[in-house]
Amino acid sequence: MPVLTLEGISQEFGGLRALDGVNMVVEEGEIFGIIGPNGAGKTTLFNIITGIYIPSEGDLIFKEQRINRMATHNIARLGIGRTFQNIRLFNKLSVLDNVRVGSHGISRSGFFKSLLGLPSMLREEKEIKGRAEELLELVGLYDKKMEYADNLAYGEQRRLEIARALALKPSLLLLDEPAAGMNSGEKVELMKLIEQIRQEMKLTILLVEHDMSLVMNICERIAVLDYGRKIAEGPPEEIKNDERVIQSYLGVGA
Ligand SMILES: Nc1ncnc2c1ncn2[C@@H]1O[C@H](COP(=O)(O)OP(=O)(O)OP(=O)(O)O)[C@@H](O)[C@H]1O
């Protein structure tokens, strides 16, 4: 069953056509990769899916609902979570609080109201804290829950971003270059984590990534963007051997 369908999505910035008639169907439970050279439109696509931009043309359907003009927070509540290419954590909050703040997108009381301390809010707050701790356990950061986010190593900050995105209980998770800046050991751990959260949380995952070994290893299908157009789509083996992809992106001998 399709979770997300893009139909003829285009995005113009002034005279620049950052996306040009992109069609894509992401099926439930799959890990779907989006690759392409710098400036190909990958992050723009994520920004459209999460409501940051309204597409100039085309339709965006999430679980049979058209979401083209929906506000970002409503899209998040519907179940689309994301991480960002440039890490966006609250550096002066603890690791735990970064995840708790993430949960308040779906809580009834909201982060600031929760500070008032009414009994119902305290109960909800306890649940949120418990869940945040579980998520930190999952991403391997439980022992660092009281540290400032600022003090974490880069790879740890990327994992914290994933925990924060998961706090919203998404069914579709968008990861924008999750392996950027990671060493090879951290990348192996990241691949395991992505597989694990997909299974345990029954997620569908859409992934933008420049690290080819990661993409080819964990994605079931891959779409390739070049100058805003989708030039190929298919399983990793097919993409690796596609002439157009090799010429525009992977390079001869990739
Ligand atoms: N807000 C904006 N205003 C104007 N141009 C933009 C804006 N956002 C993106 N662009 C342009 O749209 C094109 C696609 O950019 P985008 O960031 O989506 O590419 P990308 O594939 O994610 O690149 P990278 O791999 O470097 O992250 C680029 O030419 C970029 O300069």
The ligand as an ORCA input file, in Angstrom:
! r2SCAN-3c Opt
* xyz 0 1
  N      14.750     28.728     -0.461
  C      15.383     28.696     -1.646
  N      15.452     29.787     -2.426
  C      16.087     29.777     -3.621
  N      16.702     28.683     -4.118
  C      16.680     27.563     -3.379
  C      16.029     27.500     -2.104
  N      16.179     26.239     -1.614
  C      16.885     25.559     -2.526
  N      17.190     26.345     -3.581
  C      17.906     25.941     -4.794
  O      17.231     24.799     -5.309
  C      18.186     23.847     -5.812
  C      18.011     22.538     -5.100
  O      18.510     22.680     -3.756
  P      18.430     21.522     -2.676
  O      18.969     22.075     -1.400
  O      17.078     20.940     -2.646
  O      19.452     20.450     -3.291
  P      20.027     19.135     -2.640
  O      19.865     18.061     -3.672
  O      19.404     18.888     -1.321
  O      21.566     19.505     -2.487
  P      22.665     19.015     -1.384
  O      23.022     17.608     -1.751
  O      23.799     19.963     -1.612
  O      22.050     19.147     -0.045
  C      19.564     24.481     -5.642
  O      19.922     25.108     -6.851
  C      19.344     25.489     -4.529
  O      20.257     26.558     -4.628
*
